[in-house]
Amino acid sequence: MSALPATPSTQVSNPGPSALASTSSLRKERGAIAAQACDTCRSRKQRCDEQRPKCGTCQKFKLDCNYREPQPTKKDKTLIEILERIKGLESKIDELSLHTSFPTTAPFAALQTPAFTPATSLGITPGIHGPPINTSFPEPSSATSGAEDHYQYVSSVHQMLAWPAIQQLLATVQPKVPSLDLSLIERDVPLPPLNDPGHIVKPLPTNTASTATPSMNIHGQAQASGSIQVSSLNWDTMQRLSKAYFDSFNLLFPILDRQYFMSDTLPSLFNGRLGQEISSTIAFLVFALGEVALAGAEGRPIHVHPHNGRPSGIKGGSKDEPPGLELFNEARKRMGFNLTECSLENVQIFALASLYYGSCFHFMDFWRMNTSASLACQALITSNPGELSSARADLIRRAFWHCSVMETCLNLELGFPHTGLEKMESLVGLPDFSGPFCEDDYVANQESHYQEHSASQIVLRRILVEFHGVLSQNPSTPSSLGSGPSPFSTSATSSKLDRMTIHHLALQLEQWRGMLPPHLKWEEDSPGAFPSAIQGTYGNTMSSILAPPTTTPLSPTMATSQHQPSRPRPTSTLMFTTDLDAAPARYPYALDIHVALLRSRYYHTKYLLHRPFIYKALHFPDAMTHDDAAGAAECLKATLKWPIAMSPTCTKKRLLPCHFFFCPNFLGILILLHLSTTVPILRSIRSTLCGDRFEMDARETVGVYTDWMRDLKNVDGMSRWQWEVVKAIYGLEE
């Protein structure tokens, strides 16, 4: 191992010149960083090393060491305002009456036409030929009396596949999809690949000594000698891998303290060598995810599609040996020694391991590790509630909500059981991102607003949980999903679900959009646009972080030391594009992933909220009113062009969480878009209420969603099954 630099205990990686250039005008907001000196050093007007619980000066002179809480900057006050407004939104949802009567309006007969347009209107040959799908499903005699509204809410795609109209479509394509077992769907069990032994993913290999898969070296360049070896972990390699992790994964899921890890954990591990203690386990997980971050963004694609010659968005390593595997295996060797600790570090190792499994598309392992993290979080809070008042309380809250958001995705889409974590939400409270932050954190937050993105996603998750309770006709306690029905349970049409209820919930969702900070807002009908403030006030900031695809690294530390000339402001008004063959734009600090996740989850919530109108249109078309048609149109528009599937985000799929969540939703959307070209009433709604741009946007949506499935089908069994269904419906080539 190479010699240690002169001052490793204080050496913290510095951002490159390109990252600091855009923040020179923002130094006036640095109050929160300067306020971290202890009172003793502040009074003596000397530099404080900021060690906790006592700095070096106070330890030397045996003095009490007290730190002031940093005063919030204008940005921090915006974050606090976001968190405070959650309660207002939740109270309004709680007060929503489920029995509100709604006057019956005129039927939607005026928009219904008997004409039939095949799916070729999308520019893709359908797999079904002949007459349109029959929409004359049995209905009660009260269909038009207003006594029953015939809405049905389901949270998961596999439940939606059990709708009679969709069952009829699937029966038509079943001969082309041997693995399509309609009996499983009718029994309301998870998607067939979960029950098919042929789709079980092989465990990650434990012996990687013979691997020779091209990967990424620590300078972001392709190399043919395989993953980074443990024997090559010198000081520079450790810092670079750690920097890559903290500039990507930890901004998306801020569960580690960068300042403590870089200034304390890393030097102590380097001096004392890597042992079996839990800090070593965390370090190897950080190194492994750091290699995933580098290879997943800049590495060699694992394959090139023969259909269109397009390189895969899965980069680095291979299907069976992903990047960072040797480092991850070193962490796995040590995890057995740390399984039963009731500590924050125990929560962190499971959460980090789940992220690594997610980057390898092992979603069952992802679920198991996230479940372990949730249980460890409960054990920590139950056994040591005083931790919620400690200096690490906000870090615990961030880890808690990370586990909670992931658990919600797993429950709503796949019906996986809860761990009981949701019962502690009121006790734990919300994170406010207080506590020490280093220079790198400050720069990253200025460029990506990761703190506000994280807070806004927590709010959106809580709103989605409340919506689920209301729409399921089994309202839960505030912010609790555990008492609501699981997607595995049978869902039936309910007369209690009416238009007024859905309308009220839609207003709550719009209120969430309205409270977003300016630099997170976007135009509703333009999911790929830059945030509103970036196009105006912050235009110069955005132009400073955009870079030519061939020169900008993922991490600022990978930039050259020479001064970089200022770049011209981009002429495009789109942050995301459906042109998957164009060179993808590059954004540091995972900015595009932050934005794509926030917007895609918003559109998913809106789509879920209005999907009961689609059910009614498919099964009770004669009972449709104009308001119902408007609701169905909102659902169709909410399916279009989710940024998570657009470029540049789709070109680095290893860095994206929850593939198991988005892939099934793309399947459901593609089925509904197909039905909107074959079912007369949906065709009428599509042509009259969805706007002039809908046809073009729908074609582009079909293109990016099918490309997503085509890319994942060779690495994920569930995606393979979904691809086979979509391929049969749209008549696509392999």
CORJO-V564397 format. One record per residue. NEAR is the number of other ideal C-beta (glycine too) atoms within 10 Angstrom. Layout:
near=NEAR
near=NEAR
//
This chain:
near=10
near=11
near=7
near=14
near=14
near=7
near=8
near=15
near=15
near=12
near=16
near=16
near=20
near=14
near=23
near=19
near=14
near=22
near=23
near=14
near=16
near=20
near=18
near=8
near=9
near=15
near=8
near=8
near=15
near=13
near=12
near=19
near=17
near=10
near=14
near=19
near=21
near=24
near=15
near=18
near=19
near=16
near=9
near=12
near=7
near=10
near=11
near=19
near=14
near=17
near=17
near=16
near=12
near=16
near=20
near=14
near=19
near=19
near=13
near=9
near=8
near=7
near=14
near=9
near=18
near=12
near=20
near=11
near=10
near=17
near=11
near=16
near=16
near=8
near=18
near=20
near=11
near=20
near=23
near=16
near=12
near=22
near=17
near=11
near=15
near=19
near=12
near=10
near=18
near=18
near=11
near=15
near=20
near=15
near=8
near=17
near=9
near=15
near=8
near=13
near=9
near=15
near=9
near=15
near=12
near=9
near=18
near=23
near=12
near=11
near=17
near=20
near=13
near=7
near=10
near=13
near=16
near=15
near=21
near=12
near=17
near=22
near=12
near=18
near=12
near=18
near=20
near=18
near=9
near=7
near=8
near=17
near=19
near=10
near=21
near=8
near=13
near=7
near=16
near=12
near=7
near=12
near=19
near=14
near=10
near=15
near=11
near=17
near=26
near=21
near=24
near=21
near=22
near=24
near=22
near=23
near=22
near=23
near=21
near=22
near=25
near=18
near=21
near=14
near=22
near=20
near=14
near=14
near=23
near=20
near=11
near=16
near=20
near=15
near=9
near=14
near=19
near=8
near=15
near=19
near=15
near=14
near=8
near=18
near=21
near=11
near=10
near=18
near=15
near=19
near=25
near=23
near=18
near=19
near=11
near=15
near=5
near=9
near=17
near=11
near=19
near=8
near=9
near=18
near=13
near=9
near=8
near=17
near=7
near=8
near=18
near=10
near=22
near=17
near=27
near=28
near=17
near=23
near=10
near=18
near=12
near=13
near=15
near=9
near=13
near=19
near=28
near=27
near=14
near=13
near=8
near=13
near=21
near=15
near=17
near=11
near=18
near=21
near=21
near=24
near=27
near=24
near=26
near=29
near=28
near=28
near=28
near=26
near=27
near=25
near=26
near=22
near=23
near=25
near=22
near=25
near=24
near=24
near=20
near=17
near=21
near=21
near=21
near=16
near=18
near=23
near=20
near=14
near=20
near=21
near=10
near=11
near=8
near=18
near=11
near=11
near=16
near=17
near=18
near=21
near=27
near=22
near=26
near=27
near=29
near=26
near=27
near=30
near=32
near=30
near=31
near=34
near=30
near=32
near=30
near=29
near=25
near=20
near=25
near=19
near=15
near=21
near=14
near=11
near=15
near=9
near=11
near=11
near=8
near=16
near=16
near=18
near=24
near=26
near=24
near=28
near=28
near=17
near=16
near=15
near=20
near=29
near=31
near=33
near=28
near=23
near=27
near=27
near=18
near=19
near=24
near=18
near=14
near=21
near=18
near=9
near=14
near=21
near=11
near=9
near=15
near=15
near=18
near=21
near=16
near=24
near=28
near=24
near=25
near=25
near=24
near=27
near=25
near=27
near=27
near=26
near=22
near=24
near=29
near=25
near=24
near=21
near=24
near=15
near=18
near=24
near=20
near=15
near=23
near=28
near=21
near=21
near=29
near=27
near=17
near=27
near=28
near=19
near=16
near=22
near=20
near=11
near=10
near=14
near=10
near=8
near=17
near=18
near=7
near=13
near=13
near=16
near=19
near=19
near=23
near=21
near=20
near=23
near=27
near=27
near=26
near=27
near=27
near=25
near=22
near=26
near=25
near=20
near=21
near=21
near=24
near=21
near=24
near=23
near=20
near=20
near=12
near=20
near=21
near=12
near=23
near=22
near=14
near=17
near=19
near=11
near=11
near=18
near=15
near=20
near=24
near=19
near=23
near=18
near=20
near=19
near=19
near=21
near=17
near=23
near=21
near=18
near=22
near=28
near=22
near=19
near=23
near=24
near=26
near=22
near=23
near=22
near=25
near=23
near=25
near=24
near=18
near=21
near=20
near=21
near=21
near=25
near=23
near=23
near=25
near=26
near=21
near=24
near=22
near=24
near=26
near=20
near=17
near=14
near=18
near=19
near=16
near=17
near=20
near=18
near=25
near=17
near=13
near=24
near=18
near=17
near=21
near=16
near=12
near=10
near=19
near=7
near=17
near=19
near=12
near=12
near=20
near=19
near=22
near=18
near=23
near=25
near=14
near=16
near=22
near=17
near=11
near=18
near=18
near=12
near=14
near=19
near=15
near=9
near=18
near=21
near=18
near=13
near=21
near=23
near=15
near=23
near=12
near=13
near=13
near=14
near=25
near=22
near=19
near=22
near=23
near=16
near=18
near=23
near=15
near=10
near=11
near=18
near=14
near=12
near=17
near=21
near=16
near=20
near=22
near=18
near=18
near=10
near=12
near=7
near=12
near=20
near=22
near=25
near=29
near=24
near=18
near=20
near=19
near=11
near=7
near=7
near=9
near=16
near=7
near=12
near=16
near=8
near=11
near=14
near=5
near=12
near=10
near=17
near=28
near=26
near=19
near=20
near=13
near=21
near=10
near=12
near=12
near=20
near=20
near=22
near=22
near=28
near=27
near=27
near=23
near=25
near=25
near=23
near=28
near=24
near=23
near=21
near=22
near=23
near=22
near=24
near=21
near=23
near=21
near=21
near=22
near=21
near=26
near=22
near=26
near=27
near=25
near=28
near=22
near=25
near=30
near=23
near=20
near=23
near=23
near=14
near=22
near=25
near=21
near=15
near=19
near=26
near=24
near=15
near=27
near=29
near=23
near=19
near=23
near=25
near=22
near=21
near=26
near=23
near=23
near=29
near=27
near=30
near=28
near=27
near=24
near=23
near=26
near=21
near=25
near=27
near=20
near=26
near=23
near=22
near=22
near=19
near=22
near=23
near=21
near=23
near=26
near=23
near=22
near=26
near=25
near=21
near=24
near=22
near=22
near=22
near=23
near=24
near=24
near=29
near=21
near=21
near=24
near=19
near=24
near=27
near=21
near=22
near=27
near=24
near=16
near=13
near=19
near=19
near=12
near=7
near=13
near=19
near=16
near=11
near=19
near=23
near=15
near=20
near=24
near=23
near=18
near=23
near=24
near=19
near=20
near=25
near=24
near=21
near=26
near=24
near=20
near=16
near=22
near=25
near=21
near=26
near=25
near=17
near=25
near=25
near=25
near=19
near=25
near=24
near=20
near=21
near=25
near=22
near=16
near=17
near=8
near=10
//
